[in-house]
Amino acid sequence: MSFSEAEPMPEKQHADVARRVLTAEARGVADLVGRVGDDFNAAVDGILSARGRVIVCGMGKSGLVGRKIAATLASTGTPGFFMHPAEALHGDLGMATADDYFLGISNSGETMELVSLLPFLRDNGNSILAMTGNASSTLARHATVHLDVSVAEEACSLNLAPTSSTTAALAMGDALAVALMEARGFASEHFARLHPGGSLGRRLLERVTDVMVTDDLPWVDSTAGILEVIRHITMRQLGIALVATPDGPAIVTDGDIRRAVQAHGHDRELFSLVAADVMTVNPKSVAPTTRMEDAVAFMATHRISSLLVVSGDEVLGVVTGQPGAPR
């Protein structure tokens, strides 16, 4: 009987299988905690002292895990790349320099393609970090440092398909990457530089000059009537009108208008007010080199919705954000 002809499992049992798998994999990762010690420290110190990159190798499912580990290392400040061991045996070893640190991943520690690389790596002077489930394996014995990622059992009901073992290896790779990241003092700014296409990268790298409004700024004279001020605020939709004064720029905000209406709306005095009567002097501003992330945080702190970008006494533009309640 082929597997496609097997009796299907009752639907209600699918969730039971999922819970069993997740429990087994969680147990496999949790068991790693007690094994992290001097070998892990040596692995981190070895990579930190290496002048080259981390070359990650693995076959099959271990190779897929290795690709993810290499990507995580590279994006968190540790230059690295994945090299397929079979391709390495047919010329890709030319990518490896003596300054590189080698990370081999194999649950058995006996993967032929990885073991076949050991003579070259030894002669090339590469330090080797082995991540295996068998401390007495060929790869583990010939490694400079060995990390034990063995699991009691696979989550697969046949105890065959790489499930718990690949999860454990992936988790250990994440632990390695994060330890290296923190040892290097890798901060959010560094992460942003390596992820310019992501939302975090754009947010952290973007400066106020990249997004500020510069054209047709709503300038009014300090003697402009209240209706003219309201018209300028509405026309440009920045939430403010800029007021030119001898002492520098001032602003009239939506909040200033509301307060004026509240104070004078019961009589005709409201329509006799001018910009100078309601404006805010010394408005909040930032320099053109300010990160947009910091500008938005600044607006949130001061509960304002628009911010001037200034250089000396010159207003270069206006930025807006989502700081919460407008002033």
C-alpha positions in Angstrom: 0.0 0.0 0.0 1.3 3.4 -0.9 1.2 6.3 1.6 -1.4 8.0 -0.5 -3.7 5.0 0.0 -3.4 5.0 3.8 -6.5 5.7 5.9 -6.7 9.4 6.6 -6.5 10.6 10.2 -9.7 11.9 11.8 -9.7 15.7 11.6 -9.9 16.2 15.3 -6.5 14.5 15.8 -4.6 16.9 13.6 -4.3 19.4 16.5 -3.1 16.6 18.8 -0.3 15.9 16.3 0.6 19.6 16.2 0.8 19.8 20.0 3.0 16.7 20.1 5.4 18.1 17.5 5.6 21.6 19.1 6.2 20.0 22.5 8.9 17.7 21.2 10.7 20.6 19.4 10.4 22.9 22.4 11.9 20.2 24.5 14.8 19.8 22.1 15.6 23.5 22.2 15.2 23.7 26.0 17.7 20.9 26.4 20.3 23.0 24.7 20.4 25.5 27.5 22.3 23.2 29.9 24.9 22.5 27.3 25.9 26.1 26.6 29.2 26.8 28.3 32.9 27.1 27.6 32.6 25.6 24.1 30.0 28.3 23.2 32.3 31.0 24.6 35.2 29.6 22.5 33.1 29.6 19.4 32.1 33.3 19.9 35.7 34.4 20.7 37.0 32.4 17.7 34.7 34.1 15.3 35.3 37.5 16.8 39.1 37.1 16.4 38.8 35.8 12.8 39.9 38.4 10.3 37.7 36.9 7.6 34.1 35.7 7.2 32.1 32.8 8.6 31.6 30.1 6.0 28.5 28.0 6.8 28.2 24.5 5.3 25.6 21.8 5.5 23.8 19.3 3.3 20.1 18.7 2.9 18.0 20.0 5.7 21.1 21.1 7.6 22.0 23.1 4.6 18.7 24.9 4.7 19.3 25.7 8.3 22.8 26.8 7.5 21.5 29.2 4.9 19.3 30.9 7.5 22.2 31.0 10.0 24.5 32.6 7.5 21.8 35.2 6.6 21.3 36.0 10.3 25.0 36.4 10.9 25.5 38.7 7.9 22.5 40.9 8.9 23.6 41.3 12.5 27.2 42.4 11.9 29.1 39.1 11.4 30.1 38.8 7.7 29.3 35.3 6.5 27.9 33.3 3.6 26.6 29.8 2.9 28.8 27.5 0.8 27.2 24.2 -0.5 29.6 21.4 0.5 29.1 19.4 -2.7 29.8 22.5 -4.8 32.8 23.2 -2.5 34.3 19.9 -3.5 34.1 20.9 -7.1 35.7 24.3 -7.1 33.8 26.6 -4.7 36.5 26.1 -2.1 38.2 28.9 -4.0 35.9 31.2 -2.0 37.5 30.2 1.3 40.5 32.1 2.6 42.8 31.2 5.5 41.3 34.1 7.5 37.8 32.6 7.3 36.1 30.7 10.1 34.3 27.5 9.1 30.9 26.4 10.5 29.8 22.9 9.6 26.3 21.6 10.4 25.5 17.9 10.4 23.3 16.0 12.8 25.2 12.8 12.4 28.6 14.5 12.1 29.4 12.0 9.4 28.0 13.8 6.3 30.4 12.7 3.5 30.6 16.0 1.8 31.4 17.9 5.0 33.9 15.3 6.2 35.6 15.4 2.8 36.3 19.1 3.3 38.3 18.6 6.5 41.7 17.9 4.9 41.5 21.2 2.9 40.3 23.2 5.9 43.2 21.8 8.0 45.8 22.6 5.3 44.2 26.0 4.7 44.5 27.0 8.4 40.8 27.4 9.0 39.3 27.2 12.5 36.4 24.8 12.4 33.2 25.1 14.4 31.1 21.9 14.3 27.5 21.9 15.2 26.4 18.2 15.4 24.2 15.8 17.3 27.1 13.4 17.9 30.1 14.5 20.0 32.2 11.5 18.9 31.6 11.9 15.2 34.3 12.6 12.7 33.3 16.2 12.2 33.1 16.9 15.9 36.5 15.2 16.6 38.3 17.2 13.9 36.7 20.6 14.9 38.4 23.3 16.8 35.2 23.8 18.7 32.1 21.6 18.9 28.6 22.6 19.9 26.3 19.7 20.9 22.8 20.2 19.3 21.6 16.6 19.8 18.0 15.9 20.6 16.4 13.0 22.4 14.0 12.4 19.5 12.7 13.8 16.4 9.2 15.3 16.4 8.4 13.0 13.5 6.3 10.1 14.6 8.8 7.8 12.8 11.7 9.5 14.6 13.3 9.9 11.1 12.5 13.2 9.5 14.7 16.1 10.6 12.4 18.1 12.8 13.5 18.6 16.4 17.2 18.3 15.3 16.9 21.0 12.7 15.0 23.3 15.1 17.7 22.8 17.7 20.5 23.6 15.2 18.6 26.7 14.0 18.1 27.9 17.6 21.8 27.4 18.4 22.7 29.4 15.3 20.4 32.2 16.5 22.1 32.1 19.9 25.5 32.3 18.2 24.4 35.3 16.0 22.9 37.2 18.9 25.9 36.6 21.2 28.2 37.9 18.4 25.9 40.8 17.8 26.0 41.9 21.4 29.7 41.4 21.7 30.2 43.7 18.7 28.0 46.4 20.2 25.7 46.0 17.2 22.9 48.6 17.6 19.7 49.5 15.8 21.5 52.0 13.6 23.8 49.3 12.3 20.9 47.0 11.7 19.2 49.7 9.7 22.3 50.3 7.5 22.2 46.6 6.5 18.4 46.6 6.0 17.7 49.8 4.0 14.8 48.2 2.1 12.9 47.2 5.3 10.6 49.5 7.3 13.0 49.5 10.2 15.9 50.5 8.0 13.9 53.2 6.3 12.7 54.6 9.6 16.1 54.7 11.2 18.1 56.0 8.2 15.6 58.5 7.0 16.4 62.2 7.9 13.9 65.0 8.2 15.3 66.5 5.1 14.2 63.4 3.2 10.5 63.9 4.0 10.0 67.6 5.0 7.6 69.8 3.1 9.6 72.7 1.5 7.3 74.0 -1.3 4.5 76.6 -0.7 5.0 76.8 3.0 2.0 78.6 4.6 3.7 81.9 5.6 1.7 84.8 6.9 2.6 88.2 8.3 2.1 88.8 12.0 -0.6 91.3 11.1 -2.6 88.8 9.0 -6.2 88.5 10.2 -7.5 85.3 11.8 -9.5 84.2 8.8 -6.4 84.5 6.5 -4.4 82.5 9.0 -7.1 79.8 9.0 -7.1 79.8 5.2 -3.4 79.2 5.1 -3.6 76.4 7.7 -6.3 74.7 5.7 -4.7 75.2 2.3 -1.4 73.5 3.1 -2.8 70.9 5.5 0.3 70.9 7.7 -1.7 71.8 10.8 0.2 75.2 11.2 0.7 78.5 9.6 4.2 80.0 9.8 4.4 83.6 11.0 7.3 85.9 10.0 8.4 88.2 12.9 11.4 90.4 13.5 12.5 88.0 16.3 12.3 84.9 14.1 9.6 82.5 12.9 6.5 81.8 15.0 3.6 79.5 14.3 -0.1 79.4 14.6 -1.4 75.9 15.2 -4.8 74.3 14.9 -4.8 74.3 18.7 -4.1 78.0 18.9 -7.1 78.6 16.7 -9.3 76.4 18.8 -8.2 78.2 22.0 -8.9 81.6 20.4 -12.4 80.4 19.4 -13.0 79.2 22.9 -11.9 82.5 24.4 -13.5 84.9 21.9 -16.2 82.9 20.1 -19.0 84.5 22.0 -18.4 88.0 20.5 -17.1 89.6 17.4 -13.7 90.2 18.9 -12.5 86.9 17.3 -12.6 88.4 13.8 -10.5 91.3 14.9 -7.6 89.0 16.0 -4.4 88.9 14.0 -1.7 86.3 13.9 0.4 88.0 16.5 -2.5 87.7 19.0 -2.6 83.9 18.8 0.8 82.7 17.6 3.3 80.5 19.4 6.7 82.1 19.6 9.9 80.0 19.8 8.2 77.0 18.2 9.8 73.5 18.5 12.3 72.8 15.8 15.0 70.3 14.8 18.2 70.4 12.7 18.1 69.1 9.1 20.4 66.2 10.0 17.9 64.8 12.6 16.6 61.3 12.0 12.9 61.1 11.3 12.6 58.5 14.0 13.9 60.9 16.5 11.8 63.7 15.2 8.6 61.6 15.6 9.6 60.7 19.1 10.3 64.4 19.8 6.8 65.3 18.6 5.2 62.6 20.7 7.0 63.9 23.8 5.8 67.4 23.3 2.4 66.4 21.9 2.7 68.3 18.7 1.9 67.2 15.2 4.2 69.5 13.1 7.8 70.4 13.5 10.0 73.1 11.9 13.3 72.1 10.3 15.7 75.0 10.7 19.3 75.9 10.0 20.3 78.9 12.0 17.4 81.4 11.6 16.2 79.9 8.3 13.2 77.6 8.1 14.0 74.9 5.6 10.8 72.9 5.8 8.1 71.3 8.0 7.7 67.7 9.0 4.6 66.1 10.4 4.1 62.9 12.4 1.6 60.8 14.3 2.4 61.9 17.9 -1.0 61.6 19.4 -3.1 64.5 20.4 -2.2 67.7 18.5 -1.5 70.9 20.3 
